[in-house]
Amino acid sequence: MHKTKGVLFVVFLLFGMIITMQFRTILLAQQQSSSGQTSVQTLSYELEQAKSEGIKLLEELQRLEKEKNEIIRQLSNDGNPIINELLNRKNELMVINGLTDVKGSGIVITLNDAPARGEIDPSQLIIHDMDIVQILNVLRAAGAQAISINDERIIATSKHFCVGPTILINNKRYPVPYVIKAIGDPNGLYNAVEQSEAVVIMKIYNIQVDVRKENEILIPGYKIYGSIDDMISGLEVVEK
């Protein structure tokens, strides 16, 4: 009898310990969940605050930019030859560095992925960042004076990255089709692109490449100050 009571005592003791441990585990999980939700809410609030502050700063930058342009306009009307020479040089540098809208004759290239085919690796049927880079190199070598992709001006510091089935251009995400505009000698640019190794290989895989000459192409200047939404469009609060 005493032996039976001893066994029951041990069983109930172990059972009580298990229940206590389970209860503590549940409480800890609830605390962590509550803490995680609070953390996500805090980060979301901070992101919205940063966005709001960024919008104010961007508006201030745009206001100062207008004031600067007005001062430059007034200086150009003063008739001072030294100032006018400096302003002319400034305008030349802005054109050279792709900071102003430009227009002229050239070519327009439209790229689109190839139709899916079961026997071919799908990665070989889509346009990659290296395909874009190769075409840009061909255009530069052929004397292109200004280039844009989907109306994003390409300058010396522009970067292009594959992000899944899309390409990131000047920190903005674009899907196909990709429209590349280039100002320069239309015949020279056209022949260089059509005869390039990159385009020949694309056409072998049925990637759609359309090249046409245009008498007038407008290419926008590089946007130094983008919108806040463009700057943080790829960000989101991650719940851990």
MIMI-374117 format. One record per residue: residue in one letter; x, y, z of N, C-alpha, C in turn. Coordinates in steps of 0.05 Angstrom, whole numbers, plus 5000, padded with zeros to 4 digits. Example, Ala and Ser with C-alpha at 12.3 -4.5 7.8 and 13.67 -1.06 7.14 Angstrom:
BEGIN
A526448865156524649105156526449345156S525749555142527349795143525850015157
//
This chain:
BEGIN
M501749765000500050005000501750255000H503750255019505550485020507150514994K507750274982509250284957507550404934T504950334934503150444914502850744917K502550834943502351124948504851274939G507151144943509751264935509851294905V508951094890508951104861507051324851L504651334863502751544856503851824861F505251844884506352114891508352204870V510052014861512052084841510752154814V508651994807507252044782505952324782F504552384804503152654806505252874807L507552824820509653034821510653094793L511252884778512152914750510053054733F507552974737505353084722505153384727G505453454753505353744761507553904749M509953784748512253924736511853964706I510753764693510253784664508254014658I506054014674504054224671505254504675T506954524696508154784703509954874680M511554684669513354754647511854834622Q509654694617507954754593506755034596F505755094621504555354626506555584622R508955534632511055744629511755784599T511855564584512455574556510355744541I507855694548505655844535505856134542L506356204567506656484575508856614561L511156474558513556594545512856644515A511556454503510856484474508956724470Q507056754489505256984487506657244490Q508557254509510157494514511757564489Q513057364477514657404453512957504430S510557384427508757464406507857754409S507157824434506358094440508558284435S511058204443513358384439513958414409G513558194394514058214365512058404351Q509458384360507458554348508058844355T508858894380509559174388511859274371S513859094367516259174352515459244323V513759084310512859144283511359404282Q509559444301508059694302509859934305T511859904323513760124327515360184302L516359974289517860014264516160134242S513660044240511860164220511460454225Y511060524250510660804258513160974251E515560864258518061004253518461034222L517660834207517960854178516161074167E513761094177511961304168512961584176Q514061594200515261854209517561934192A519261734185521561794168520661884140K518561754130517461824104516362104104S514962174125513762444128515962654129E518062594145520362784147521762804120G522062584106523362584080521862754060I519162734060517562904042517963194047K518163274073518663554080521363644070L523363474074526063544065526263564034L524763384020524763393991523363643981E521263723994519863973987521764213991E523264204013525164424019527364433997L528364193989530364183968529264303942Q526864233935525664333911525264633912R524564743936524265033939526965173935L528965053948531665173945532665153916E531964943903532764913875531465133858K528965193863527665413848528965683854E529665723880530965973887533665993873K535165773872537765773859537465843829N535465713816535065773788534366063783E532766183801531966463798534466643801I536166573820538666733824540466713799I540666473788542266433764541066593741R538366593738537066743717537767043719Q537567143744538167423748541067493742L542867313750545767363744546267363714S544867183699545267173670544367423656N542467573669541467813657543068063664D545168033681546768253689548768343668G549268163648551068243627554068223634N554668093657557468063664558667833648P560667893631561767683613563067453628I564267503651565467283666563367093677I561267213689559067053700557666903677N557267033655555866893632557566663622E560166693622561966473613561766243632L561766303658561466093678558765943676L556666103671553965973668553865803643N555065893622555065733597556565473602R558765493616560365243622558765063640K557265173659555565013676553464863660N552165003641550164873624551364653607E553764703597555064493581555564243598L556564283622557164053640554563903647M552364053651549863923657548863743634V549263843610548563683586550363433584I552963483588554863263586554263043606N553563123630553062933652550162833653G548562903633545962783631543862903651L544263143659542463263679540263443666T540163453640538163613626536763443605D534263523598532863383577534163453550V534363253533535563303506533863163485K534163253460532663123438534463123413G533862933396535362903371534562653357S535862593334535262353320536862123332G535861883326537261643337535661393333I535761213352534260953349532760893375V530760723372529160623395529260323394I530060193416530259903417528159813438T526459623430524559503448525259213452L525559133478526358863485524058733501N523458483494521458333509522258043511D521357913533522157633537521057453514A522357223510521457033490519056873501P517356773484515156593493516356343506A514956243526515856003540515855763522R517955603524518255353509519155133528G517754913529518254703549521054593549E522254573525524854433523527254613530I526754873535528955063540528655173568D530955203582531155323608529855603608P527755653624526455913624528356153628S530556103643532356333648533756423622Q533756253601534956333576533056483558L530456493567528456623550527656903560I528956983582528257253593530757433591I530157693592532357893590533657933617H536257923617537757963642539258233642D540258313665541658563666544058573648M545458343645547858333628547158373599D544758293591543858343563543558643559I542458783579542159073577544859203576V546759113594549359233595550859203568Q550558973555551858923530550859113508I548259153508547059343488547959623494L548059703519548959973526551860013517N553559813520556359833512556559863481V554859713467554759733438553960023429L551960133442551060403436553160613441R554560583464556660773471558960763451A559660513444561860473424561160583397A558560583391557560683365557060993365G557661123387557461413388554961523399A553361373414550961483426551561713445Q550161933442550662163458548962183483A546662053483544862043506543261783504I542861653527541461393528539461393552S537261273547535361223569534160943567I533260843590531860583591529160633605N526960593591524360643602524260933614D525361113599525461403606527161463631E528761273639530761323661533461383647R534361633652536861713639539261553649I540861453631543161293639545661483639I546861493663549261663666551561483676A553761603681556161453688555761283713T554161373732553761223757551361043757S549861033735547460863734548260573737K546560423751546960133755544359983747H544759743737542459583728542759303740F540759213756540858953769538358803763C538658533760536358363758535158333786V532558363788531158303813528758123806G529257863807527257673798526857713768P524257733759523757773730523858063722T524758243740524858523733527758623734I528158873726530858993727530659253742L532559303759532759543775534459743760I533259973753534660183739534460443755N536760563762536760803779535060763803N535260533816533760463840530760443837K529860413811527060373806526660113791R524559963799524159693788522359713763Y523259573742521759573717521459293706P519059213697518658963683519059003653V518958783638518958813609516358933600P516259063577518459103558520359323566Y522859303557524859513562525159673536V524759933539525060113516527560283519I529560223502532060363503532160573481K532560823489532761043469535661143468A536661193445539361293442539461513420I540661733427540961953408543761943396G543861963370546461953355545861913326D547861833311547461773283545661533280P543161563269541261333267542361093253N543661133230544660913214546860763229G548760913240550960793255550060633279L548160753294547160613318545560363310Y543860393289542160173280543959933272N545859983255547559763245549159633267A550159803286551759693308550159503325V547659583331545959413348545059163334E544159193309543158953294545358753289Q547858843286550058653281551558563306S550658663329552058593354551558303362E553558183375553357913384551057873404A550658073421548558053441545758023428V545258183408542558183395542257923378V544457833365544357593350543557353368I544857333391544257113410541457133420M540557383427537757413436535757303416K536257373391534357293370534356983366I536656853371536756563369534856443389Y534556563413532756463433529956583431N529456723409526856843404526157063423I528157183437527657423452527057643433Q524857793438523857993419525558243420V526758303397528458543395527558703371D526458933376525559113354527259363355V528559423332530259663330529159833307R528660093313527660263292529060543295K529260673272530460943271528261143276E529061363289527161583294528561853288N526962033276528062293270528262473294E526462433313526562603338525962433362I527762423380527462273405527962463428L526162453448526562613473527462423495I529762503507530862353530530962533554P529562463575529562643599532162643614G532662853629535062873645534862693670Y537162633681537262463705535962613728K534262483743532962613766534662583791I535862803799537562793823535862733848Y533562863850531862823873529362673864G529262423871526862263865524762313886S522462193882520362213903520962023926I519862083949520361913973519261633968D517061613954515961343948517861183931D519261313912521261163896523561073913M524361233933526661173950526060933968I523560903977523060693997520960493987S520360493961518360313951519060023954G521659963956522559683960522859603989L522159784008522459724036519859634049E519959454067517659384083518659274110V516959314130517559224157517258914158V519358774167519258484167518558394196E516558234198515758124224517357874230K518757874252520457644260519057484281
//
